[in-house]
Amino acid sequence: MVQEELQRKINSRTKPFGSLGKLEKLAFKIGTIQNSLTPELKYPTILVFAADHGIVEEGVSPCPKEITWQMVMNFVNGGAGINVFSKQHGIHLRVIDAGVDYDFPEGLDIENCKLARGTKNMLYEPAMSVELCRTAMEKGAMFVCQEYDRGSNIIGFGEMGIANTSSASLLLHKFSGIPLEECVGRGSGMDSAGVQHKFEVLKKVSEKYHPKTPLETLATFGGIEIAMICGAVLEAKKLNMVIVADGFISSSGFLAAYEMQPDVADNVIFSHQSNERGHKAMVEYMHGDPVLHLDLRLGEGTGVALAYPILQSALVFLNEMASFEEAHVYCVGGEQ
């Protein structure tokens, strides 16, 4: 590995020691992942997985589940946050129907990978069978392989699915042991009474099941889109890509992958710390250091798109900034 040489190069740029803060840490991490003193980001891609959730029937979201397919149509029409930010920063965007309870018209720019019409209502039965969960993970890995084969070495993931903060909350609680009340937040905009109702429903769900393995836990409480993200993260690690996490729901897929294979964290950059309750604890549990703190809670992969130019800047300074020797600067510091 090149860590010592990489750190020496970072320190040799024409700046006071450590003065570029988190950019230096990002340059070091990306250089370490790529085992290179001149790391580069190629063909950045965001995969947005969409699926419905059976638990929506219990009133855990202020939005009807029809919003899922309507927002997918918005993605296709280029009108969502992830569209405008991806376009702004030159990021390739793919929208994948992982399990939406709707039949999209043919000919749209939606990738049909519908494995079911949403998950089951986990208040009464596990969200997915282990077999369905495993298949979803395999499909997520497949999409990553496609992007890798096209030349991508950096990939991020977004999601869409009404009520999927319920799955993320339960996964955080079960994997980390953090009390459930600290994991349940407002989602897409619930008031205090709504959050309390959501907590009471999820408490019943939590008490109903005691899965023994990370895969069983993901199948019991997760979503099809979350399982696809989990499998995608594991595959991206296998291919040694730079992997960028988004907010609470997306990060719950990362959390499941982390439970299955903790060293995925070596390749993961957390784009931001969400304003959704529980995300800070989730990122800290995986020893992450978010790039941005913008009070985001939109999902869709928007944090990934917004953080990408910061990652670019980290490599620009490393690769293009002059060294002290090159610039003939021999004394730097605070006050001269």
C-alpha positions in Angstrom: 0.0 0.0 0.0 1.1 3.6 -0.6 -0.3 5.3 2.6 3.1 6.7 3.7 3.9 8.1 0.3 0.4 9.4 -0.1 0.5 11.2 3.3 3.9 12.6 2.4 2.5 13.9 -0.9 -0.5 15.5 0.8 1.7 17.2 3.3 4.1 18.5 0.6 1.5 20.6 -1.2 1.9 24.3 -0.8 -0.3 24.8 2.2 0.1 24.8 6.0 0.0 21.3 7.4 -3.6 20.0 7.6 -5.1 23.3 6.3 -7.4 21.6 3.8 -9.1 19.7 6.5 -11.4 17.0 5.4 -10.3 17.3 1.8 -6.9 15.8 2.9 -8.7 12.9 4.6 -10.7 12.3 1.4 -7.7 12.4 -0.8 -5.9 9.9 1.5 -8.9 7.6 1.6 -9.5 7.5 -2.2 -5.7 7.2 -2.9 -5.6 4.3 -0.4 -8.6 2.6 -2.0 -7.0 2.9 -5.5 -3.5 2.2 -4.1 -2.3 5.2 -6.1 -0.5 8.5 -5.6 -2.6 10.0 -8.5 -6.1 8.7 -7.8 -8.9 9.6 -10.2 -12.7 9.3 -10.4 -14.1 7.8 -13.6 -17.7 7.6 -14.9 -19.5 8.5 -11.6 -22.8 6.7 -11.3 -25.8 6.7 -9.1 -28.2 3.8 -9.0 -31.7 4.6 -7.6 -33.7 1.6 -6.5 -37.4 2.0 -6.0 -39.8 -0.4 -4.2 -43.0 -0.3 -2.1 -43.4 -1.4 1.5 -46.3 -3.4 3.0 -46.0 -1.7 6.4 -47.4 1.5 4.8 -50.8 -0.1 5.5 -50.3 0.7 9.2 -50.2 4.5 8.7 -46.4 4.8 9.4 -46.1 7.5 6.7 -48.1 10.6 6.0 -47.8 9.8 2.3 -49.8 7.2 0.4 -47.8 4.5 -1.3 -48.8 5.8 -4.7 -46.2 8.5 -4.2 -43.6 5.8 -4.9 -44.5 5.2 -8.5 -45.4 8.9 -9.1 -41.9 9.9 -7.9 -40.3 7.2 -10.1 -42.2 8.8 -13.0 -40.8 12.2 -11.9 -37.2 10.7 -12.0 -37.9 9.5 -15.5 -39.1 12.9 -16.6 -36.0 14.6 -15.1 -37.9 16.6 -12.5 -36.6 15.4 -9.2 -33.8 16.6 -7.0 -31.6 13.7 -8.0 -32.1 14.5 -11.7 -31.0 18.1 -11.4 -28.0 17.5 -9.2 -26.8 14.5 -11.2 -27.1 16.6 -14.4 -25.3 19.5 -12.7 -22.3 17.4 -11.8 -22.1 15.0 -14.8 -23.2 11.9 -12.9 -24.7 9.0 -14.8 -28.1 8.1 -13.3 -30.1 4.9 -13.6 -33.6 4.4 -12.2 -34.5 0.8 -11.3 -37.9 -0.7 -10.5 -36.9 -3.1 -7.8 -40.4 -3.8 -6.5 -42.9 -1.0 -7.1 -46.6 -1.9 -6.9 -47.4 -0.3 -10.2 -47.1 -1.3 -13.9 -45.0 1.3 -15.7 -45.7 1.8 -19.4 -43.3 0.3 -21.7 -40.7 2.4 -23.4 -39.8 4.5 -20.4 -36.2 4.9 -19.1 -36.9 2.7 -16.1 -35.0 -0.6 -15.7 -37.5 -3.3 -14.9 -36.2 -5.5 -12.2 -39.5 -5.9 -10.3 -39.0 -8.9 -7.9 -42.4 -8.4 -6.2 -45.0 -5.7 -5.8 -43.5 -4.5 -2.6 -42.7 -6.2 0.6 -45.2 -7.9 2.9 -46.7 -6.1 5.9 -44.1 -7.0 8.5 -46.5 -6.4 11.4 -48.0 -9.8 10.4 -45.2 -11.6 8.5 -41.5 -11.0 7.5 -41.1 -8.3 4.9 -39.3 -10.8 2.5 -38.4 -14.4 2.4 -34.7 -15.1 2.7 -34.8 -16.3 -0.9 -36.3 -13.0 -2.2 -33.8 -11.0 -0.1 -30.9 -13.0 -1.5 -32.2 -12.5 -5.1 -32.5 -8.8 -4.5 -28.9 -8.6 -3.3 -27.8 -10.5 -6.4 -29.6 -8.1 -8.7 -28.1 -5.1 -6.9 -24.6 -6.7 -7.5 -25.5 -7.2 -11.2 -26.2 -3.5 -11.7 -22.8 -2.6 -10.1 -21.0 -5.0 -12.4 -22.6 -3.4 -15.4 -21.3 0.0 -14.3 -17.9 -1.3 -13.5 -17.7 -2.9 -17.0 -18.5 0.5 -18.5 -15.5 2.0 -16.7 -17.0 3.4 -13.5 -14.8 3.4 -10.4 -17.1 5.4 -8.1 -20.7 4.6 -7.4 -23.4 5.8 -5.2 -27.0 4.6 -4.4 -30.3 6.3 -3.9 -33.8 4.9 -3.1 -37.5 5.6 -3.4 -40.1 3.8 -1.4 -42.9 5.3 0.8 -42.5 4.0 4.4 -38.9 2.8 3.9 -37.8 4.9 6.9 -39.6 2.2 9.0 -37.3 -0.5 7.6 -34.3 1.7 8.1 -35.2 2.4 11.7 -35.7 -1.3 12.5 -32.5 -2.3 10.8 -30.6 0.3 12.8 -32.2 -0.9 16.1 -31.6 -4.6 15.4 -28.1 -4.3 14.2 -26.7 -1.7 16.6 -28.8 -2.3 19.7 -29.7 1.4 19.9 -33.1 1.8 21.6 -35.9 1.9 19.0 -37.2 5.3 20.1 -33.8 6.8 19.2 -34.1 5.3 15.7 -37.6 6.4 14.7 -38.0 9.8 13.1 -40.3 12.0 11.0 -39.6 10.4 7.7 -41.4 12.3 5.0 -42.8 14.8 7.4 -44.8 13.2 10.3 -46.0 15.3 13.2 -45.2 14.3 16.8 -48.4 12.2 17.1 -47.6 10.5 13.8 -44.1 9.7 15.0 -45.5 8.2 18.2 -47.9 6.0 16.3 -45.0 4.9 14.0 -42.9 4.0 17.0 -45.7 2.0 18.6 -46.2 0.0 15.3 -42.5 -0.6 14.9 -42.1 -1.7 18.5 -44.7 -4.4 17.9 -42.8 -5.5 14.8 -39.5 -5.5 16.6 -40.8 -7.6 19.4 -42.4 -10.1 17.0 -39.2 -11.3 15.3 -35.7 -12.3 16.5 -33.7 -13.2 13.4 -30.2 -14.7 14.0 -28.2 -13.6 11.0 -27.7 -10.4 9.1 -29.3 -11.9 6.1 -32.4 -13.0 8.1 -32.5 -9.6 9.7 -32.4 -7.8 6.4 -35.1 -10.1 5.0 -37.4 -9.7 8.0 -37.3 -5.9 8.3 -35.8 -4.5 5.1 -37.1 -3.5 1.7 -36.4 -4.9 -1.7 -34.6 -1.7 -2.6 -32.6 -1.8 0.6 -31.6 -5.4 -0.1 -30.5 -4.4 -3.6 -28.3 -1.6 -2.1 -26.8 -4.1 0.3 -25.8 -6.5 -2.5 -24.6 -3.6 -4.6 -22.3 -2.4 -1.8 -20.8 -5.8 -1.3 -20.2 -6.2 -5.0 -18.7 -2.7 -5.3 -16.3 -3.5 -2.4 -15.3 -6.7 -4.2 -14.5 -4.6 -7.3 -12.6 -2.1 -5.1 -14.7 0.8 -6.2 -15.2 4.1 -4.3 -18.6 3.7 -2.7 -20.7 6.7 -1.7 -23.6 6.5 0.8 -26.6 8.8 0.9 -29.0 9.3 3.7 -30.8 7.2 6.3 -32.5 4.6 4.1 -29.6 4.2 1.7 -27.2 3.9 4.6 -29.4 1.1 6.1 -28.4 -1.0 3.1 -24.8 -0.1 3.8 -25.4 -1.1 7.4 -26.6 -4.5 6.4 -23.6 -4.9 4.1 -21.3 -3.8 7.0 -22.9 -6.5 9.3 -22.2 -9.1 6.7 -18.7 -7.8 5.8 -17.3 -5.1 8.0 -14.4 -4.3 5.7 -16.8 -2.6 3.2 -16.2 0.4 5.4 -12.7 0.7 3.9 -14.3 1.8 0.6 -17.2 3.8 1.8 -17.5 7.6 1.9 -20.6 9.0 3.7 -21.8 11.9 1.6 -23.7 13.6 4.3 -25.3 13.4 7.7 -29.1 13.4 7.3 -31.5 15.4 9.3 -33.5 12.2 9.8 -33.3 10.9 13.4 -31.1 7.9 13.6 -28.8 8.6 10.7 -26.0 10.2 12.9 -26.0 7.1 15.1 -26.0 4.8 12.0 -23.0 6.5 10.5 -21.1 6.6 13.8 -21.8 2.9 14.3 -20.0 2.3 11.0 -17.2 4.7 12.0 -18.1 7.1 9.2 -17.2 10.8 8.8 -19.8 12.6 6.7 -18.6 15.0 4.0 -21.6 17.4 4.3 -23.9 18.6 7.0 -26.8 20.3 5.1 -29.8 19.1 7.1 -30.9 17.0 4.1 -33.6 14.3 4.3 -34.7 13.9 0.8 -33.1 10.6 -0.1 -33.0 9.6 -3.8 -29.1 9.8 -3.7 -29.1 13.6 -3.6 -26.4 13.7 -1.0 -24.2 11.6 -3.2 -24.6 14.0 -6.1 -24.0 17.0 -3.9 -20.8 15.6 -2.3 -19.3 14.4 -5.6 -17.7 17.7 -6.6 -16.1 17.8 -3.1 -14.5 14.5 -3.8 -13.3 15.9 -7.1 -11.7 18.8 -5.3 -9.9 16.5 -3.0 -8.2 14.8 -5.9 -7.6 18.1 -7.8 -5.5 19.5 -4.9 -3.6 16.2 -4.6 -2.8 15.9 -8.2 -2.5 19.5 -9.5 -1.4 21.6 -6.6 2.3 22.4 -6.6 4.6 21.0 -4.0 6.8 23.3 -1.9 9.8 22.2 -3.9 8.2 22.8 -7.2 7.0 26.3 -6.1 10.3 27.2 -4.5 8.5 27.9 -1.2 10.6 26.9 1.8 8.8 28.5 4.8 5.1 28.3 5.4 3.0 28.3 8.5 0.5 30.6 10.2 1.9 34.1 10.3 5.0 34.7 8.2 
